[in-house]
Amino acid sequence: MKIGIAQETRTGETRLAIAPDTIKKLVKTGFEILIQSKAGEKAGYSDKDFEEAGGKIVSADQAWSSDLVFRIHRPENDQIKMMKKGSLLFCMAEPYKQDDFMSLLVGAGIDLMAMELLPRTSRAQSMDVLSSQANIAGYRAVVEGAAQYKRFFPMMMTSAGSAKAAKVAVLGAGVAGLQAIATARRLGGSVEAYDVRPEVKEQILSCGAKFMELDVGEQGSGSGGYAKELSEEGKRKQQAALTERLKKFDVIISTANIPGRKAPVLITEDAVKGMRTGSVIVDLAAANGGNCPLTEADKIVIKHGVTLVGLTNYPALVPADASAFYARNLANLLAIMAEKKDGKLSLNVNLEDDIITATLAVYQGQVRFKGR
């Protein structure tokens, strides 16, 4: 059974859905790994690296026409045409987009494992690409914030005098937010964090940050560990409470996202105006409209003297490790489907398995994902 990995073609993407250590694991299981020539160069992996791990370097056509296709992003229309009928695609499929992507797969006879739909359960943790990539994003966002900040991040004491530690606010305490807290603390920042879910307070404190207590009249705890959208009144109270609190911070790392929805506005223009000149806002929700209305996706801009970082693909800035983590996630998911009988490898698409049935968005000519 062949697994194909073609070069990622989305602008700015440097990751690949495979890495040498995962190739070794999959080859040992019995899979044949076909990688498009030079596909891993942007991630820091050469064709030789892949070959030494047991992979085979092939043309794009050969990679796309494999039994299984590993992908970071969903393929474009012309790439779907290169895939063979009956193949199974593993990728981040952007299932909440209102377009005909899944219908095109149905027409081509291709099945889809949409990695964003993986359930948030203990058993699925090793397969969770959203968590692995968000972890990287939280780390890299703080590094970016420190680079853009024109002062010291930690407290510095020298013969020429001292400098205070940067005051850092982290908004949202999901995977990215908690990693951002931990990274900011390691860099010596004084960190406070906020989340609409009161149950994450203990996690925030355990990472070494103070918890911002705000009374918005309701809780934002949703299903599957995610936050849910507040009411309009709750949003208004949240914005009002945050606006004055955020003016005192030097660096804000904002991570609040709601799956399938526009990102909530947490950092108002009034808050930005009140921040000290040279302060930095790193908005990890930039791709979904931003937690600050002044953020511009994929741009770094200065407004009211504050630097707003709107980069939308932080894992692509750490592509070697991001690729390795992503590939392990896919391999772990594939491991619960692969079966060997009489030395022959096959896939068991068990619809009674909670992980498979949640993630399998297209199967046997039907779109199974119905949205929310």
N, C-alpha and C positions, 0 to 999 in steps of 0.2 A: 504494500500500500504506500502510495507516494504522497508526501507533503510538499507543496510548492510555496516558495517565498519569493515574490517579485519585488523589485525596488519600489519604495514608497514615492509617490509622485506629487503629493500635495505640497504646495509652496511652504517652505520653511521647515518641513519635516526631515529630521535627520535620523530618526529611530528606524529600526527594522524589527520584524516580528520573530526573530530568531537570534540566537547567540551560540557560540561554540559549546558551552557546557550543556545547553539543552539539546543540541544536536547529538551529543554523545549518549544522552539518556534515551532519546527517541530511537536512535539507531539500535541501541541495545534491546529495546522493546521489539524491534522488527520493522520499523518504518524506514523508508528510503527518503532522504531529505534532498530536495532539489532547490538550489538557490541561484537566482539570476546573477550573472557575472557582474561584479563591482557593486552589487546591491548594498553591501555593508560598509562601504568606504566612509560615508558620512557619520556612521556610528562608531568608527574606529576599528572595524573588523575587515580584514583583507580576505580575498578568495582563498589564500593559503591557510588562513586561520580556520575557515569553514571546512576545507578539504582535510586538514589534519584532524579535525574533530569527527570526520566520517561523512560529511556532506558531499554533494556533487554539484559542480558549477555548470549551469546550463543557460540556454537562451531564455528570454522573457516568455516566449510562446510555450516552452516546455514547463516552466514554473507555473504559469497560469492554468495549464491543462492538467494539473495533478488531481488526484482523488480528493485531497484535502488542501485548502489554501489558507495559510496563516497571513494575517494582514493587520496593520495598525488601524488604518482608516478604511472605510468601505470603498470598493472599486468604482471607477467611473463607468459610464455606459459602454465605451469601447473596450474596456477591460473585462466587463461581464461577458462580452461576446467571445472573448478568448478562453473562457472557462468551459469545461465540458459538462454535459448534462449528467445529473446524478452526483455531482461533486458537493462537498460540504465546506462552507466558508466560515471562518472564525475571524471576527473583526469587531471594532467599535463601529456600530452600524448607525448611530444617531437615530434611534427608533422614533423619537418624538417629532422629527421633521415631517411636515405635511407635504410629501412628494411621492413619486411613483417608484422609489428604489425597490421596495419589497415586491411590488407587482412585476417589475422587470426580472427579478430573480425567479419568481413563479413561472413567468413566460419562458425563461431559459432552463427551467428544470433544476435550479440550484437551491440547496437548503442552506439555512443561515443560523449560526449561533451568534446572537447579538450580545457581546460581552458586557454591555451596560446593564443588561437585564438579570445578571447573575444575582441570586438572592443574597441578602446580608445575613448569613448564618455562620455558625462556627465551622461547620463542615466545608463551607465554600470559601473560607478565608484565603486559602492558598491559591485560589483561582481568580481572585478579585482584582481585575486590572484597574478598576477605578481607584481602589485603595492604594495599590502599589504605585500608580502614577501620581496620585494626589500627595502621597508621602514625599515623593521627589519634588513635586511642585512647591510644597510648603517649605522645604529646605532651600530650594533655589530662589524662591521669592524673597526670603530674608537676605540671602547673599546679594541679590540684586538691590534690595532696599539699602543695605549697608554700603554698597558701591556708589549708589546715587546720593546718599546722605553726605553732606560736605563737612561733617564733624566726626569725632571719634564715636564709635558705638559703645565701647566699654568705658568705665571711669578710668581716667589716666592721671597719674600723679608723677610729675617730673620736676626737675630743678627749676624749670621755667614756669611752674605753676601747675594747676590741676584742671581737668575737664570732667564734667558730670557725665554719667552714663546716659545714653539715649533713652528717652521714654517711648516705649513701644506698645502699641495697641494691636491686638489680634482680634478680628471680628469673625466669629464662626469657629467652633471647636470640633469640627469633623477631623478626618485624617489629616488634611492639609493644615488646618489650623493648629492642631496639637503638635505637629512637626515644626510648624513655624514658631510656636512658643518655645519648644525645646531648643531650636537653633538660635533664636534670638537670645535666649538665656545663656547658651554656650558662648555666644559672642560678647556677652557682658551687658546686654541691655536690661533695663528695668521694665518688666513686662506686665501688662494687664490684659485680660481677655474677656470677651462677651459672647454669649450664645443665648438664643431664645429658649433652649432646652435646659431647664434647671438641673436635670440629672447629670449634666456633664461638668458641673462645678467641681466635683471631686477630681476628675481627670485634669482639669485646668490647674488646680492646686498642686496635683502630683507632678506636673511638669515644671513647677516653680514660678507660676504666674499668680497674680491676684485676680479674683473674679469680680467683674463689674456687675454690681447689683442694680438692675433697672426695673422699675415697676411699669409694665405696659398693659396690665390688666388681664393678660392671658398667657398661656404657654404655647410654645411652637413645636412640641414634640409630635413627630409623625410616625409612620410605620417604617419598619425595616431599619431603624436607626437614623433615618433622615429627618431633617426639619420640615415642618409643614408651613404653608403660607399663612401669615397672620391676617386677621380681618383688617379692613380699611382703617378702623378706629385704632386697632393695635399698631398698625404701621405708623400712623400719625404720632401716637404716643412714643413709639420707639425712636422715630426720627428726632422728635423734640428733645427726648432725654439724652440721646447720643450727641446731638449737635454741640451742646455746651461741654460735655465731657471730652470730646475728641479734640477740641481746640488746644488742649494742653500737651498733646503728644507730638513727638518729633517724627516718628515713623509709624504708619498705620499699614498693617497687612490685612487685607479684607478678603475673606474666603467664602462668604455666604452665597450659596447656590441652592435652588430648589429644582429637582429633576423635572424637566419638561416645562419649566416656567421661566419667565423673565426674572433676572436677579433682583432681589429687593434693594431699594435705595436706603443705605445706612449712613452714608457720608454726604450730607447736604452741601450745597455751594456755600452756605453761610458758615458751615464748619470749616471748610477749606479756607475761606477768607480770614477766619480767626486763628489759623495756624501760623506759627512763626515762619518767616521767610527762610527757605532752604529745607523745609520739612519735606517728607516723602510719603506718598501713598502708593502702595503696590496693590493693585486691584485684580485679584485672581478671577473675578467674575466678569472681566472685560468682554469675553466672548459672548456672554448672555445679557449684554446691556450695561453691565457694570454695577457695583455697589455704590459708586459715585457717578452722578450724571455728567461730570466733567471728563471722565475717563474716555480715551479714544483707543479702540481696539488695535492692537499691534503697533502702538506708537508710545513714545515717551515724550510727554509735553509738560510745559510749565505754565500754570495758571494761578493767578493771585500769589505768585512767588513760591508756589508749592509744586514739586515735581510729581507728576502722575504717571505711573508705569502701567501700561495697558497690554503688556505682552500676554499672548494667549496660549503659548505652548512651552511651559517651563521644562517639562521632561525632555524636550528636544535640545535643551541646553546642556543636558547631562546624558547624551545619547547612548553611550556604552552600557552604563548601569541600567538606564531606563529600558533599553532593549532586552537586557538580560532578565530583568524582573518580569517584563511583559511576556517574554517567551516562556518563562517558568510557569506563569499563570495559565497560559494556553496548554502547556504540556500537562499540567496537573488536572485540568479539565478533561483533556483527551484521555488521561489515564483511567478515569472512571467509565469511559466508553469502550476502550480497547479490550478485546478478548482474543485469546489464543486457544484454538481447538485443533488438536492433531497437528500442531506446528504451524497452523495457518492463522494469520492475523485478520480480524474483522472488527467492525464497529457494532456495538449494541446501543441503539438509540432507545433507551428505556424511558418511555413517557410516564412511568410511575416514579421515576427518580425526581425529587423536587428540584434539583439543580438543573438537570437536563430539560425538564418540561418548562421551567421558567425562562431559560436562556434560548431555547429553540424557537426563533421568531418566524421562520419559514420552513415548512416540512411537507414533502410529498404533494407539491402543487397547491398548498394552502398557506395564507398568511395567518399565523397563529397569534401574533401580537396584536392586541386590540387597542392599545393606547390606554390613556387614563381619562 
